[in-house]
Amino acid sequence: MSNKEGSGGFRKRKHDNFPHNQRREGKDVNSSSPVMLAFKLFQQELDARHDKYERLVKLSRDITVESKRTIFLLHRITSAPDMEEILTESEIKLDGVRQKILQVAQELSGEDMHQFHRAITTGLQEYVEAVSFQHFIKTRSLISMDEINKQLIFTTEDSGKENKTPSSDAQDKQFGTWRLKVTPVDYLLGVADLTGELMRMCINSVGNGDIDTPFEVSQFLRQVYDGFSFIGNTGPYEVSKKLYTLKQRLAKVENACYALKVRGSEIPKHMLADVFSVKTEMIDQEEGIS
């Protein structure tokens, strides 16, 4: 190495040999060589994978939006005169969400789901939250992951309709079964987010003079928190991070229920919501100070 090159000789030599305005042009490369053909295949595969990832992100966004709308609809059940009408409408909305999930399952057909899991996890968590919220309103219990996955098995019969020539392949594809499994992490994160909706449901219920619902929710949240406590820090980081938030929500509901139990008999029903809200605000302030 000469003295002119110094410590940066390699970098200078690289730029000297390949100046920016005199780059090696593609005509010097044999496009039919095995190496170029192989890299063209790699390019096509990567482009197809990136396009699929973007389509899944858009579908996940649609699933999230529709699931949130279903949750907002279910919150109206505390003040609606006809509970069954709200539940029926929510089921129609959830069917629409499942049609989006069917498109996700079709996109992931033949693919490793875990390679695209990051693109769809937000939507699946929101769907779990909406389904579990509806199930709690109906049964006052927690829906299992197996029950959710059973609802995500689809049978379609339009796969082979475009193929007008009768063949054995077309007959095989006429009825297709698609499924998408919610992962345990998505399920746990969705259930953790459910606790926030239940806390809001408590406030809305008390505002309408329903004193029983907050105590039912408090007992349910305690069971959910106990279940998450068994996982603790041994589970995924996202799950353990939700544990602290869940504990805060449980404390808010339990302290507000305590206030309702002690002072409920001496406060008019239409003012109980104010007591509930003030109690939760006091807890928030204490947590902020500590």
Backbone bond lengths (Angstrom), bond angles and torsions (degrees), N, CA, C in turn:
res aa  C-N    CA-C-N  psi(-1)  N-CA   C-N-CA  omega(-1)  CA-C   N-CA-C  phi
1 M - - - 1.463 - - 1.529 108.63 -
2 S 1.293 117.11 131.82 1.469 121.31 -179.21 1.512 110.12 -78.41
3 N 1.342 114.95 164.57 1.458 120.20 -179.68 1.518 111.66 -69.09
4 K 1.363 116.22 -26.59 1.466 118.28 -177.83 1.530 110.90 -66.31
5 E 1.340 115.76 -30.59 1.451 117.80 -177.25 1.520 110.75 -74.74
6 G 1.349 116.40 -38.57 1.457 120.15 178.51 1.513 111.66 60.68
7 S 1.348 114.96 -152.11 1.464 120.15 -177.50 1.522 111.60 -71.64
8 G 1.334 117.17 -23.57 1.469 119.69 -179.50 1.507 112.08 -101.80
9 G 1.319 117.37 27.63 1.457 120.75 -175.28 1.514 113.37 -61.27
10 F 1.306 115.66 -41.44 1.453 118.59 -177.74 1.523 110.95 -64.79
11 R 1.318 115.90 -41.05 1.459 118.96 -179.74 1.525 110.73 -65.52
12 K 1.336 117.14 -42.39 1.466 119.96 179.58 1.518 110.80 -64.86
13 R 1.319 115.53 -42.49 1.450 119.14 -177.24 1.530 110.13 -64.15
14 K 1.352 116.43 -35.78 1.460 119.67 178.88 1.517 110.90 -64.70
15 H 1.324 117.30 -42.59 1.456 120.07 -179.04 1.525 110.99 -74.06
16 D 1.319 116.35 -31.68 1.465 118.53 178.37 1.521 111.15 -67.53
17 N 1.292 116.67 -39.92 1.458 119.62 -178.35 1.526 112.39 -74.67
18 F 1.366 116.78 -31.65 1.463 120.41 -177.30 1.529 109.26 -128.06
19 P 1.336 117.85 73.13 1.465 119.39 177.36 1.527 110.69 -62.77
20 H 1.346 115.40 156.34 1.460 120.83 -173.36 1.534 111.79 -62.34
21 N 1.328 117.00 -37.50 1.465 119.06 -176.82 1.517 113.05 -88.18
22 Q 1.316 117.75 0.68 1.465 120.37 179.05 1.532 109.58 -132.37
23 R 1.341 115.59 47.89 1.454 120.11 179.09 1.532 109.82 -66.53
24 R 1.298 115.30 154.92 1.453 119.89 177.55 1.520 109.03 -68.22
25 E 1.300 117.38 125.86 1.447 122.01 -174.92 1.518 110.27 -84.86
26 G 1.356 114.56 161.38 1.444 119.53 -176.84 1.512 114.05 -66.80
27 K 1.353 118.27 -19.16 1.463 119.91 -177.12 1.526 111.50 -67.93
28 D 1.350 116.40 -19.82 1.452 118.49 178.17 1.530 112.26 -78.61
29 V 1.361 116.62 -12.81 1.454 121.11 -176.73 1.516 108.87 -97.57
30 N 1.286 116.07 133.54 1.459 121.48 177.98 1.527 108.67 -79.00
31 S 1.342 116.69 105.05 1.461 121.01 -175.62 1.525 112.65 -68.33
32 S 1.309 117.77 -15.97 1.466 120.09 -179.25 1.529 112.45 -97.08
33 S 1.326 116.63 6.75 1.460 118.80 179.40 1.529 109.65 -70.75
34 P 1.314 116.85 152.42 1.472 119.57 -179.10 1.525 113.33 -57.87
35 V 1.332 116.26 -34.77 1.469 119.00 -179.43 1.526 110.70 -66.60
36 M 1.352 117.22 -45.01 1.464 121.00 -179.81 1.522 111.07 -65.47
37 L 1.319 116.50 -40.42 1.465 119.95 178.46 1.527 110.92 -63.22
38 A 1.340 115.43 -39.63 1.462 118.92 178.74 1.526 111.12 -64.64
39 F 1.342 116.88 -42.05 1.467 119.47 -179.09 1.523 111.74 -71.03
40 K 1.319 117.77 -28.49 1.468 119.66 174.33 1.523 110.44 -65.81
41 L 1.310 116.18 -38.66 1.464 119.62 175.84 1.528 111.23 -65.12
42 F 1.354 115.50 -39.82 1.460 119.08 177.15 1.532 110.37 -61.75
43 Q 1.345 115.68 -41.29 1.464 120.28 -179.94 1.522 110.75 -62.09
44 Q 1.329 116.58 -45.10 1.461 119.80 -179.68 1.526 111.20 -63.72
45 E 1.326 115.95 -40.53 1.458 119.46 -179.75 1.523 111.71 -65.92
46 L 1.337 116.32 -42.20 1.468 119.68 179.38 1.523 111.30 -67.63
47 D 1.333 117.15 -40.50 1.469 120.04 178.37 1.525 110.92 -62.31
48 A 1.337 116.01 -42.85 1.459 119.62 179.07 1.527 110.96 -64.19
49 R 1.333 116.26 -38.74 1.461 119.85 179.77 1.531 111.33 -67.69
50 H 1.325 116.42 -41.40 1.464 119.74 178.46 1.521 111.48 -65.49
51 D 1.335 116.71 -40.51 1.470 120.08 177.83 1.524 110.68 -63.13
52 K 1.319 116.73 -41.88 1.468 120.67 178.30 1.527 110.33 -63.44
53 Y 1.327 116.91 -40.84 1.461 120.94 179.59 1.531 110.17 -61.11
54 E 1.337 117.06 -43.43 1.463 120.41 -179.90 1.521 111.35 -65.76
55 R 1.332 116.85 -38.33 1.473 119.44 177.71 1.526 110.58 -64.27
56 L 1.327 116.48 -38.98 1.462 120.34 178.67 1.530 111.56 -67.06
57 V 1.323 116.63 -36.90 1.469 119.77 177.74 1.525 110.38 -62.93
58 K 1.338 116.67 -42.17 1.467 119.88 178.65 1.515 111.39 -65.83
59 L 1.330 117.34 -40.95 1.458 119.91 177.63 1.527 111.04 -64.44
60 S 1.332 116.70 -40.83 1.460 120.44 177.92 1.522 111.21 -62.32
61 R 1.326 116.44 -36.96 1.468 120.36 177.67 1.528 110.47 -64.97
62 D 1.326 116.85 -41.81 1.468 120.25 178.04 1.528 110.96 -64.96
63 I 1.328 116.95 -40.57 1.464 120.83 178.41 1.527 110.38 -62.37
64 T 1.330 116.39 -41.55 1.465 120.51 179.25 1.521 111.35 -62.43
65 V 1.331 116.49 -45.75 1.472 120.53 -177.65 1.523 110.55 -63.76
66 E 1.333 117.32 -47.71 1.465 120.07 -178.14 1.520 111.58 -67.36
67 S 1.320 117.82 -34.34 1.469 120.47 177.69 1.522 110.84 -67.07
68 K 1.328 116.75 -39.77 1.471 120.17 177.12 1.519 110.82 -63.31
69 R 1.328 116.76 -40.31 1.467 119.61 178.12 1.522 111.01 -63.25
70 T 1.324 116.56 -36.46 1.464 119.97 177.27 1.524 110.57 -65.38
71 I 1.326 116.87 -40.44 1.468 120.52 178.77 1.534 110.52 -64.26
72 F 1.345 116.88 -43.27 1.472 119.71 177.98 1.525 110.56 -60.75
73 L 1.332 115.79 -39.40 1.465 119.68 178.14 1.523 111.22 -63.41
74 L 1.329 117.03 -42.44 1.467 120.45 -178.36 1.524 112.11 -66.73
75 H 1.326 117.69 -26.45 1.468 120.05 178.03 1.526 111.53 -67.24
76 R 1.331 116.43 -22.08 1.466 119.59 178.71 1.516 112.28 -72.46
77 I 1.317 116.70 -9.43 1.462 119.94 -173.70 1.520 111.94 -68.83
78 T 1.337 117.23 -22.14 1.468 120.01 -179.04 1.527 111.80 -71.52
79 S 1.335 116.49 -23.61 1.467 119.97 -178.75 1.523 113.02 -115.18
80 A 1.334 117.49 -7.01 1.468 120.24 -177.65 1.522 110.09 -78.39
81 P 1.335 117.36 139.88 1.471 119.37 178.72 1.525 113.08 -71.38
82 D 1.345 116.38 -31.16 1.463 120.39 -178.15 1.528 109.13 -112.26
83 M 1.331 116.13 102.85 1.459 121.77 -177.77 1.526 111.25 -69.20
84 E 1.329 117.54 -38.02 1.458 121.00 -177.00 1.522 111.79 -65.64
85 E 1.303 116.83 -33.24 1.468 119.92 179.48 1.528 110.80 -64.71
86 I 1.337 116.46 -41.52 1.460 120.46 178.24 1.523 110.47 -65.77
87 L 1.326 117.01 -42.39 1.464 120.49 179.97 1.528 111.24 -64.37
88 T 1.320 117.07 -39.41 1.468 120.30 178.63 1.520 110.75 -64.66
89 E 1.333 115.76 -43.13 1.469 119.47 179.21 1.528 111.05 -65.67
90 S 1.324 116.34 -37.56 1.470 119.39 178.88 1.525 110.68 -66.88
91 E 1.326 117.49 -35.54 1.461 120.46 178.75 1.528 110.71 -66.02
92 I 1.327 116.58 -36.99 1.472 120.15 176.56 1.526 110.33 -63.73
93 K 1.329 115.86 -42.43 1.463 119.31 178.08 1.523 111.88 -64.21
94 L 1.332 116.77 -40.74 1.461 120.02 179.48 1.528 111.15 -67.42
95 D 1.325 117.30 -32.55 1.472 119.51 174.28 1.516 110.85 -62.22
96 G 1.344 115.84 -38.36 1.467 119.38 175.81 1.516 112.02 -64.82
97 V 1.326 116.62 -37.59 1.469 120.43 176.89 1.527 109.74 -64.81
98 R 1.314 117.38 -40.04 1.468 120.55 179.93 1.528 111.59 -65.19
99 Q 1.311 117.44 -30.37 1.466 119.31 175.42 1.531 110.78 -65.36
100 K 1.323 116.08 -35.28 1.471 119.70 174.08 1.529 110.60 -66.78
101 I 1.332 115.71 -39.82 1.465 119.61 178.71 1.526 110.38 -66.36
102 L 1.340 116.75 -32.00 1.466 120.05 174.64 1.523 110.67 -61.15
103 Q 1.326 117.17 -40.86 1.466 120.48 176.99 1.526 110.78 -63.42
104 V 1.329 116.51 -37.22 1.470 119.85 176.26 1.525 110.09 -63.52
105 A 1.333 116.53 -43.88 1.464 120.30 179.63 1.523 111.11 -62.46
106 Q 1.331 117.17 -37.52 1.462 120.06 178.27 1.525 111.20 -68.68
107 E 1.323 116.25 -37.04 1.464 119.38 177.43 1.527 111.30 -65.70
108 L 1.326 116.54 -34.06 1.462 121.04 -176.68 1.525 112.88 -89.43
109 S 1.322 116.93 4.40 1.461 119.60 -179.73 1.530 110.10 -62.79
110 G 1.317 115.93 124.76 1.459 121.09 -178.96 1.512 114.75 78.95
111 E 1.331 117.64 3.42 1.468 121.83 -179.28 1.532 109.79 -110.06
112 D 1.319 114.97 160.76 1.456 120.92 172.89 1.522 107.95 -81.99
113 M 1.321 116.26 113.36 1.464 120.67 -175.02 1.522 112.24 -57.73
114 H 1.334 116.75 -35.28 1.461 119.76 -174.78 1.531 112.19 -68.02
115 Q 1.329 117.80 -20.15 1.465 119.79 176.00 1.529 111.34 -72.59
116 F 1.347 116.60 -24.46 1.459 121.06 -178.98 1.529 111.83 -114.27
117 H 1.327 116.62 10.83 1.460 119.79 -173.49 1.521 111.87 -62.77
118 R 1.311 116.79 -35.87 1.465 119.56 -177.97 1.523 111.67 -63.60
119 A 1.333 116.73 -27.53 1.469 120.49 -178.03 1.526 111.78 -74.67
120 I 1.334 118.06 -26.42 1.464 120.84 -172.15 1.519 113.55 -115.37
121 T 1.318 118.49 -5.85 1.463 120.23 -172.97 1.524 112.67 -63.05
122 T 1.329 118.37 -37.64 1.464 120.58 -179.20 1.519 111.06 -63.13
123 G 1.327 116.54 -44.21 1.454 119.80 179.13 1.518 112.66 -65.22
124 L 1.328 116.99 -40.84 1.460 120.25 -179.87 1.530 111.22 -65.78
125 Q 1.318 117.24 -38.99 1.467 120.20 177.90 1.525 110.67 -62.54
126 E 1.330 116.33 -42.75 1.468 120.05 -179.40 1.527 110.68 -67.08
127 Y 1.332 115.81 -36.25 1.472 119.44 177.64 1.527 110.56 -65.69
128 V 1.331 117.29 -43.84 1.466 121.09 177.27 1.527 110.00 -59.27
129 E 1.314 116.58 -41.27 1.465 120.28 179.46 1.526 111.18 -62.28
130 A 1.346 116.78 -44.03 1.463 120.16 -179.08 1.524 111.72 -67.06
131 V 1.339 117.01 -44.62 1.465 120.66 -178.97 1.520 111.16 -66.06
132 S 1.316 117.08 -42.31 1.468 119.86 -179.45 1.528 111.25 -68.89
133 F 1.333 117.76 -31.95 1.459 121.41 177.22 1.531 110.25 -66.64
134 Q 1.320 115.46 -44.63 1.467 119.54 177.86 1.534 110.72 -63.51
135 H 1.327 116.45 -41.17 1.466 120.77 -179.19 1.534 110.82 -66.18
136 F 1.332 116.84 -37.11 1.462 119.12 178.26 1.522 111.09 -66.02
137 I 1.329 117.08 -40.61 1.462 120.02 179.39 1.525 110.61 -62.44
138 K 1.330 116.38 -36.48 1.461 120.16 -178.84 1.521 112.55 -75.38
139 T 1.340 116.77 -44.97 1.469 120.55 -167.63 1.526 114.35 -119.60
140 R 1.334 117.75 -7.51 1.467 121.78 -174.50 1.534 111.27 56.99
141 S 1.320 116.42 37.29 1.461 121.66 178.56 1.525 108.82 -143.49
142 L 1.330 115.50 172.47 1.468 121.26 -177.44 1.529 109.56 -98.02
143 I 1.303 115.83 131.13 1.460 120.79 177.31 1.528 109.10 -74.07
144 S 1.317 116.16 142.43 1.460 120.25 -178.42 1.522 110.84 -86.12
145 M 1.321 116.08 162.54 1.460 120.67 178.92 1.524 110.95 -66.14
146 D 1.333 117.29 -34.50 1.465 120.36 178.22 1.522 111.09 -63.99
147 E 1.324 116.97 -40.30 1.469 119.97 178.31 1.520 111.08 -63.72
148 I 1.322 116.79 -39.53 1.465 119.80 178.43 1.515 110.53 -64.81
149 N 1.326 116.88 -44.13 1.464 120.30 -178.65 1.524 112.42 -67.41
150 K 1.332 117.75 -30.12 1.460 120.08 176.46 1.522 111.26 -64.61
151 Q 1.332 116.48 -31.00 1.461 120.11 178.56 1.526 112.34 -76.75
152 L 1.325 116.90 -10.41 1.468 121.02 -177.69 1.524 111.50 -106.24
153 I 1.315 116.89 30.34 1.466 122.72 171.46 1.519 107.48 -108.42
154 F 1.318 117.19 119.59 1.459 122.33 -173.00 1.522 110.12 -119.14
155 T 1.318 115.38 144.60 1.462 121.91 174.37 1.520 107.89 -122.89
156 T 1.315 116.14 120.57 1.461 122.02 -179.84 1.519 109.19 -117.90
157 E 1.327 116.23 150.47 1.459 120.64 -178.50 1.514 112.48 -126.48
158 D 1.313 117.74 19.90 1.463 120.42 179.58 1.520 111.91 -110.71
159 S 1.323 118.43 13.02 1.462 120.33 -176.49 1.515 111.69 -67.68
160 G 1.346 117.02 -36.80 1.455 119.22 -175.14 1.501 114.43 -103.31
161 K 1.319 118.67 11.29 1.453 120.70 -176.31 1.520 112.80 -69.23
162 E 1.326 116.69 -30.30 1.450 119.21 -178.06 1.522 111.41 -71.86
163 N 1.301 118.20 -23.50 1.451 122.72 -179.72 1.524 108.58 -85.82
164 K 1.335 117.30 101.47 1.454 121.14 -175.12 1.523 112.02 -79.66
165 T 1.329 117.21 -19.31 1.462 120.36 -179.91 1.510 109.23 -83.52
166 P 1.343 117.20 119.54 1.468 118.14 -178.75 1.510 111.46 -68.73
167 S 1.303 116.55 130.41 1.454 122.10 177.88 1.508 108.23 -152.81
168 S 1.309 115.16 167.77 1.462 118.90 -179.94 1.516 111.03 -65.53
169 D 1.360 117.67 -35.42 1.463 119.75 178.95 1.518 110.64 -64.68
170 A 1.340 116.25 -41.56 1.461 119.22 -179.57 1.526 110.51 -64.92
171 Q 1.327 116.74 -37.35 1.456 119.92 178.64 1.525 110.53 -66.03
172 D 1.332 116.03 -38.77 1.458 119.35 179.87 1.527 111.42 -66.17
173 K 1.317 116.90 -34.36 1.451 120.75 -175.04 1.527 113.11 -91.29
174 Q 1.332 116.56 0.20 1.451 118.41 -176.54 1.522 111.27 -65.29
175 F 1.318 116.63 -38.09 1.458 120.99 176.61 1.528 107.74 -116.06
176 G 1.323 115.24 116.82 1.458 119.62 -178.90 1.514 111.10 -116.59
177 T 1.303 116.84 142.83 1.460 122.47 176.75 1.519 108.69 -112.47
178 W 1.314 114.98 125.55 1.466 121.76 -179.18 1.512 108.25 -121.58
179 R 1.298 115.66 143.74 1.462 119.39 177.22 1.517 109.71 -146.63
180 L 1.312 113.57 151.09 1.464 120.41 175.78 1.516 107.03 -136.29
181 K 1.302 116.80 126.05 1.454 121.49 -178.34 1.523 110.37 -99.34
182 V 1.320 114.77 128.83 1.460 120.47 172.92 1.521 108.37 -74.96
183 T 1.319 116.70 128.63 1.465 120.45 -178.76 1.531 110.09 -74.70
184 P 1.326 117.88 156.82 1.473 120.13 177.95 1.526 113.19 -56.17
185 V 1.329 117.27 -36.25 1.471 119.81 -179.70 1.521 110.39 -67.24
186 D 1.342 117.37 -43.57 1.467 120.26 177.59 1.527 110.67 -61.34
187 Y 1.321 115.60 -40.06 1.469 119.77 -179.69 1.529 110.72 -64.21
188 L 1.327 117.07 -46.72 1.461 120.29 -178.36 1.524 111.91 -65.30
189 L 1.317 116.63 -40.50 1.464 119.52 179.32 1.525 111.03 -67.99
190 G 1.331 116.99 -35.76 1.461 120.02 176.46 1.521 111.72 -65.97
191 V 1.329 116.68 -41.04 1.467 120.49 178.05 1.531 110.50 -66.53
192 A 1.325 117.00 -37.39 1.467 120.02 177.77 1.527 110.66 -62.91
193 D 1.326 117.28 -40.03 1.472 120.19 177.10 1.527 111.67 -69.74
194 L 1.322 116.57 -27.63 1.465 120.43 177.62 1.522 111.32 -58.26
195 T 1.323 117.57 -34.89 1.462 120.29 -177.04 1.525 111.75 -61.30
196 G 1.334 117.27 -31.73 1.459 119.71 177.18 1.521 111.75 -67.23
197 E 1.341 116.65 -39.04 1.463 119.74 177.86 1.525 111.10 -67.98
198 L 1.333 116.91 -35.38 1.461 119.64 178.39 1.522 111.65 -67.57
199 M 1.335 116.26 -33.69 1.460 119.38 176.92 1.535 110.19 -65.25
200 R 1.330 116.72 -40.74 1.470 120.07 176.32 1.524 110.90 -66.32
201 M 1.304 116.09 -36.47 1.462 120.36 178.19 1.531 110.95 -62.04
202 C 1.328 116.55 -35.84 1.469 120.68 177.01 1.523 111.19 -59.37
203 I 1.327 115.63 -48.65 1.462 120.21 -177.58 1.522 110.46 -62.97
204 N 1.340 116.47 -43.42 1.464 119.57 179.61 1.528 111.25 -64.87
205 S 1.323 117.25 -37.84 1.465 120.75 -178.94 1.520 111.34 -66.86
206 V 1.326 115.68 -43.54 1.462 119.23 179.69 1.522 110.58 -64.20
207 G 1.322 116.43 -36.28 1.460 120.04 178.40 1.509 112.87 -61.99
208 N 1.331 116.97 -25.38 1.460 121.33 178.87 1.529 112.17 -99.05
209 G 1.343 116.58 12.29 1.456 120.34 176.27 1.509 114.84 83.68
210 D 1.328 117.74 10.22 1.472 121.43 179.23 1.528 108.69 -90.38
211 I 1.314 116.73 107.16 1.456 120.71 -177.47 1.527 111.31 -93.54
212 D 1.306 118.05 -20.00 1.465 120.81 -176.36 1.528 112.20 -72.59
213 T 1.345 116.98 -39.61 1.466 120.42 -175.97 1.524 113.40 -58.08
214 P 1.347 120.32 -44.78 1.472 118.97 179.63 1.522 113.51 -57.21
215 F 1.311 117.98 -37.24 1.470 120.08 -179.53 1.526 111.05 -73.55
216 E 1.342 116.85 -34.43 1.465 119.84 175.11 1.528 110.35 -65.37
217 V 1.324 115.79 -42.73 1.460 120.69 179.29 1.521 110.72 -66.05
218 S 1.322 116.35 -39.92 1.465 119.93 179.80 1.524 111.38 -60.98
219 Q 1.322 116.85 -43.58 1.459 120.42 178.50 1.530 111.42 -64.95
220 F 1.343 115.83 -40.09 1.457 120.18 179.35 1.532 111.32 -65.71
221 L 1.331 116.73 -42.86 1.464 120.43 179.45 1.528 110.99 -64.07
222 R 1.311 116.85 -35.59 1.459 119.79 177.47 1.534 110.54 -62.89
223 Q 1.316 117.19 -40.87 1.468 120.84 178.54 1.531 110.73 -66.14
224 V 1.344 116.51 -41.06 1.465 119.84 178.58 1.526 110.32 -64.69
225 Y 1.331 116.48 -42.56 1.462 119.84 179.99 1.526 111.04 -64.13
226 D 1.327 116.89 -39.76 1.466 119.81 177.65 1.526 110.46 -61.94
227 G 1.336 116.27 -39.72 1.461 119.28 178.20 1.513 112.20 -64.40
228 F 1.326 117.14 -42.99 1.461 120.31 178.10 1.523 111.52 -67.48
229 S 1.322 116.94 -29.80 1.464 119.92 179.88 1.531 111.15 -66.01
230 F 1.334 116.39 -31.73 1.460 119.14 177.04 1.523 111.16 -63.45
231 I 1.340 116.30 -33.33 1.468 120.21 178.32 1.523 110.07 -73.59
232 G 1.358 115.09 -48.05 1.461 119.95 177.55 1.509 112.85 57.05
233 N 1.323 116.07 -136.64 1.464 121.99 -179.24 1.528 112.91 -90.60
234 T 1.334 116.47 4.71 1.461 119.00 -179.99 1.525 112.24 -81.97
235 G 1.338 117.42 -18.07 1.454 121.08 -178.91 1.510 111.88 -86.22
236 P 1.326 116.87 -170.59 1.475 121.17 177.53 1.525 111.45 -60.16
237 Y 1.318 115.44 155.55 1.464 120.55 -176.34 1.525 111.31 -61.28
238 E 1.334 117.25 -39.59 1.461 120.12 -178.40 1.523 111.57 -62.05
239 V 1.342 115.61 -37.60 1.464 119.88 -178.88 1.522 110.63 -70.14
240 S 1.336 117.27 -45.85 1.466 119.99 -179.82 1.526 111.40 -64.24
241 K 1.335 116.76 -29.97 1.466 119.85 178.56 1.528 111.23 -69.18
242 K 1.327 116.71 -30.35 1.466 120.81 179.14 1.527 112.09 -73.61
243 L 1.320 117.06 -19.00 1.463 120.84 -174.62 1.519 111.47 -62.36
244 Y 1.328 117.72 -40.76 1.464 120.99 -179.33 1.525 110.61 -66.25
245 T 1.337 116.49 -43.17 1.465 120.05 178.39 1.521 111.16 -62.84
246 L 1.329 116.06 -39.97 1.460 120.23 179.02 1.528 110.96 -63.02
247 K 1.320 115.74 -39.34 1.465 120.18 178.97 1.522 111.05 -63.71
248 Q 1.331 116.84 -39.24 1.461 120.64 178.03 1.526 111.31 -63.06
249 R 1.335 115.56 -44.57 1.467 119.04 -179.40 1.522 111.26 -64.18
250 L 1.312 116.02 -40.75 1.461 119.69 178.32 1.518 110.58 -62.43
251 A 1.332 117.53 -42.70 1.468 120.64 179.71 1.524 111.36 -62.81
252 K 1.331 117.03 -40.12 1.467 120.32 178.87 1.516 111.26 -62.00
253 V 1.326 116.25 -46.50 1.463 119.79 -178.16 1.527 110.63 -67.28
254 E 1.322 118.00 -43.14 1.462 120.69 -178.12 1.526 111.64 -65.67
255 N 1.325 117.25 -41.84 1.468 119.63 179.26 1.520 111.56 -67.71
256 A 1.334 115.94 -37.79 1.464 118.64 177.64 1.522 110.70 -68.35
257 C 1.323 117.17 -37.60 1.474 120.25 176.45 1.533 110.75 -64.86
258 Y 1.300 115.89 -35.70 1.461 119.88 176.20 1.527 110.73 -61.94
259 A 1.337 115.31 -43.29 1.465 119.27 178.62 1.523 110.83 -64.62
260 L 1.312 116.83 -39.41 1.469 119.80 178.69 1.529 111.13 -65.73
261 K 1.323 116.06 -38.59 1.471 119.85 -178.77 1.516 111.55 -67.93
262 V 1.328 115.84 -40.06 1.465 119.96 -176.33 1.527 111.16 -77.52
263 R 1.332 116.46 -43.81 1.456 120.27 -173.54 1.529 113.53 -107.85
264 G 1.343 116.16 1.78 1.467 118.50 -175.38 1.506 114.07 -61.68
265 S 1.319 117.69 -34.03 1.461 120.38 -176.89 1.520 112.96 -75.23
266 E 1.335 117.14 -18.92 1.466 119.61 -176.64 1.518 113.32 -106.21
267 I 1.342 117.20 3.01 1.464 120.83 -179.57 1.526 108.59 -119.61
268 P 1.340 117.50 134.22 1.471 119.53 176.64 1.527 111.42 -59.15
269 K 1.334 115.82 150.57 1.458 120.33 -174.84 1.525 112.66 -60.93
270 H 1.349 116.28 -35.47 1.462 118.01 -176.75 1.526 112.34 -72.44
271 M 1.347 117.14 -9.48 1.468 120.55 179.16 1.522 112.26 -104.99
272 L 1.327 117.56 -3.04 1.458 119.72 -177.72 1.522 112.18 -65.25
273 A 1.336 116.79 -33.53 1.470 119.78 179.79 1.518 110.94 -61.21
274 D 1.361 116.93 -35.99 1.463 120.14 178.45 1.534 110.28 -65.49
275 V 1.324 116.94 -40.39 1.459 120.38 178.25 1.526 110.17 -62.70
276 F 1.314 115.58 -42.85 1.459 121.08 179.72 1.527 110.40 -61.46
277 S 1.345 116.39 -46.52 1.460 120.51 -177.74 1.519 111.81 -66.66
278 V 1.349 116.79 -42.26 1.468 120.58 179.64 1.524 110.06 -62.93
279 K 1.332 116.88 -39.96 1.457 120.51 -178.78 1.526 111.06 -64.18
280 T 1.335 116.68 -42.80 1.465 119.55 179.47 1.523 110.98 -68.43
281 E 1.342 117.55 -34.81 1.467 120.12 176.96 1.527 110.71 -65.41
282 M 1.335 117.45 -39.72 1.467 120.65 178.33 1.523 110.27 -62.67
283 I 1.321 117.03 -39.51 1.468 120.12 179.03 1.521 110.25 -65.26
284 D 1.353 116.11 -40.80 1.458 119.88 177.91 1.522 111.41 -60.13
285 Q 1.349 115.81 -42.71 1.457 119.02 -179.74 1.523 111.34 -65.40
286 E 1.345 116.29 -41.38 1.480 119.46 179.13 1.515 110.98 -62.89
287 E 1.348 116.68 -38.73 1.458 119.52 178.72 1.519 110.54 -67.38
288 G 1.347 116.56 -34.58 1.455 119.40 179.27 1.507 112.06 -67.98
289 I 1.375 115.82 -37.28 1.468 119.37 179.29 1.510 110.96 -69.46
290 S 1.342 115.72 -42.32 1.459 119.09 -178.43 1.514 111.33 -73.47
